[in-house]
Amino acid sequence: MLSQHNNDSQRSKTTKKARSAKNEQNQHIYDKFDILRKSAMMKNNKNMMNCYAKILRSLEKYPMPILSGIYSSMFFLNFLSTTSHST
């Protein structure tokens, strides 16, 4: 029985489930930071890799959609389209 328990625990350690953002509207943000984390890992930049991993863990727990960045980019684009560049 003990060996059965050890085999099950080893399987659970080696099998990784796919991680995702808690709110599906944040998944695109999660994916971008995951790409940045993997890039930092390839460059062996442990500080940035840990920083991105911390962001990903937060997104895995945060239940609300992140909207402030979306709204700010929409306002910025609207501002650019209404601003005259003529002198």
Secondary structure, 3 states (H helix, E strand, C coil): CHHHHHHHHHHHHHCCCCCCCCCHHHHHHHHHHHHHHHHHHHCCCHHHHHHHHHHHHHHHHCCCCCCHHHHHHHHHHHHHHHCCCCC
